[in-house]
């Protein structure tokens, strides 16, 4: 019965995701058709317009009407102080308000700037952008899911897990045993909360990123600023909680003396390795998520590129593109899990390497 219940829940999730992806594809198709009517379609603008951050959250386009959620712009001018206003004043980036406007230049493209003596100047910008709002939504969703499950455990600790609780419990136990404990060792419990939090934060945001309708569609984990912060946290935990033996192996590794003095070759390589590990974490997650989003949008854009050549060619390409988009979307679901799993596995591995003990303790 438990297997059947989980199977039914899984099928429902798949169908809901499929409908969301189909609806999003239709919305993207309508939007690109509107762009094509007005002018030649710029696929690069279409792609980066969807994956870049923005000061408003575009939902859909109905005819000539753009349905979007305006977000608060919070900026501080170096000369005039703080300003707080709605992004709706920019009217899709074409108007100025209170001396501020959305830049169209290469240097400050799509960023709020103010004109000072005829030059664009970036103010201090702490606006609630699309990615920031997506971050708030995902954090709220994670809290709702796990606090509800925690309350259920408190009320009935011995009851049989059902629904979402039955899906997440084996995943949490697997991550704790097969990743955190296996990679870190006896001190794994101290780092388990971070590993689990990082996994579900990345996984939830990866899934939200491939759902094309609100509150999904933001490219949060495909934003290098987010992956930098995640990698930086791993870097801090790894080195702050590193053992004395870990630091000894970095600055005085067990290698021939001529590799350490007079030229500290091996210590230099080890110090460089401290920084290359989080950089690899940051770029791996960012590049994989971004590439998946770009690929899906490019496949959609190909429909309209070939439609310019011939309506019949466009119709044929559209069938192939839609099938590939559906395939890529379901592949992205797998990638969402894999990238979250890889990130926390490597994080746990780096933390575990910093928990090394003196070699004589291993021999006892």
Helices and strands as residue ranges (DSSP letters): H 2-38, H 43-51, E 56-62, E 65-70, E 72-77, E 81-86, G 87-90, E 100-102, E 112-116, E 119-121, E 124-125, H 130-155, H 164-174, I 175-181, H 182-184, H 188-210, H 224-240, H 244-251, G 257-259, H 265-309, H 311-353, H 359-363
